[in-house]
Amino acid sequence: MKKTIALTHAKLNSDRLLDSIKFEIKKYLNRERRKPLPAGKDYWTFDCRFGASEDVAEKIFTSEINKHIDAAMAQALPSFYIEILAKACNHQPRAEAADDEAEEA
């Protein structure tokens, strides 16, 4: 998803518009997570970028998307750019788990 989203609308209240934007993003993330994983992959992760425009967009975590949308609304930006790209990954074993197994043996 690469999209520039307007924060103003002629007929909608700004709070309702904000809710609909957040819901649209949440729906997209859930739809991507439901897709079947490629062979040998464990989970979906997302590369996200957010900014006032595509040129100034910065990398963010998925959990920070709503905070950045709220900040854009507080700054009274006319629109913002969001990019969410899904990629399949494998979990990396934690070093602690490997140490615990060695101690038990």
C-alpha positions as CSV (number, residue, x, y, z in Angstrom):
1,M,0.0,0.0,0.0
2,K,1.5,3.3,-1.1
3,K,-1.0,6.0,-0.6
4,T,-1.4,9.8,-0.1
5,I,-4.4,10.3,2.2
6,A,-6.2,13.6,2.5
7,L,-7.0,14.8,6.0
8,T,-9.9,17.1,4.9
9,H,-13.2,16.2,3.5
10,A,-16.1,18.5,2.5
11,K,-18.9,16.4,4.2
12,L,-17.2,14.4,6.9
13,N,-16.4,15.5,10.4
14,S,-12.6,15.4,11.0
15,D,-12.9,12.8,13.8
16,R,-15.0,10.4,11.7
17,L,-12.5,10.9,8.8
18,L,-9.6,10.1,11.1
19,D,-11.4,6.9,12.3
20,S,-12.1,5.8,8.8
21,I,-8.5,6.2,7.8
22,K,-7.3,4.2,10.8
23,F,-9.8,1.5,10.0
24,E,-8.8,1.3,6.4
25,I,-5.1,0.8,7.4
26,K,-6.0,-1.8,10.0
27,K,-8.2,-3.6,7.5
28,Y,-5.3,-3.7,5.0
29,L,-2.8,-5.0,7.6
30,N,-5.2,-7.8,8.6
31,R,-5.9,-8.7,5.0
32,E,-2.1,-9.0,4.3
33,R,-1.6,-11.1,7.5
34,R,-4.3,-13.6,6.3
35,K,-2.5,-14.3,3.0
36,P,-0.8,-17.7,2.9
37,L,2.9,-17.6,3.8
38,P,5.5,-18.7,1.2
39,A,7.2,-22.1,1.9
40,G,9.8,-21.9,4.7
41,K,8.5,-18.6,6.2
42,D,7.0,-18.1,9.7
43,Y,5.2,-14.7,9.7
44,W,4.5,-11.5,7.9
45,T,6.3,-8.3,8.8
46,F,5.7,-4.8,7.4
47,D,8.1,-2.1,6.2
48,C,6.4,1.2,6.9
49,R,7.1,4.7,5.9
50,F,5.2,7.8,6.9
51,G,5.5,11.5,6.1
52,A,3.9,14.7,4.9
53,S,4.9,13.7,1.4
54,E,6.6,10.7,-0.3
55,D,9.9,12.7,-0.5
56,V,10.1,13.2,3.3
57,A,8.6,9.9,4.5
58,E,10.6,8.3,7.3
59,K,10.7,4.6,8.3
60,I,8.4,3.8,11.3
61,F,7.2,0.7,13.1
62,T,3.7,-0.7,12.5
63,S,2.7,0.0,16.1
64,E,3.4,3.7,15.6
65,I,1.1,4.3,12.6
66,N,-1.8,5.6,14.6
67,K,0.4,8.0,16.6
68,H,1.8,9.5,13.4
69,I,-1.7,9.9,12.0
70,D,-2.8,11.7,15.1
71,A,0.3,13.9,15.0
72,A,-0.4,14.8,11.3
73,M,-4.0,15.7,12.2
74,A,-2.7,17.9,15.2
75,Q,-0.3,19.7,12.9
76,A,-3.3,20.4,10.5
77,L,-1.5,18.8,7.5
78,P,-3.8,18.7,4.4
79,S,-2.6,15.2,3.6
80,F,0.0,12.6,4.5
81,Y,1.8,9.8,2.7
82,I,1.9,6.2,4.0
83,E,3.6,3.2,2.6
84,I,3.1,-0.3,4.0
85,L,4.9,-3.2,2.3
86,A,4.4,-6.8,3.5
87,K,7.3,-9.3,3.6
88,A,7.5,-12.8,4.8
89,C,10.2,-13.6,7.4
90,N,11.5,-16.3,9.7
91,H,11.8,-16.0,13.4
92,Q,15.3,-15.8,14.7
93,P,16.1,-18.0,17.7
94,R,16.9,-16.0,20.8
95,A,20.4,-16.3,22.2
96,E,18.8,-16.7,25.7
97,A,16.9,-19.8,24.6
98,A,20.0,-21.4,23.3
99,D,21.9,-20.7,26.6
100,D,19.0,-22.2,28.6
101,E,19.0,-25.4,26.6
102,A,22.8,-25.7,27.1
103,E,22.4,-25.3,30.9
104,E,19.7,-28.0,31.0
105,A,21.8,-30.6,29.2
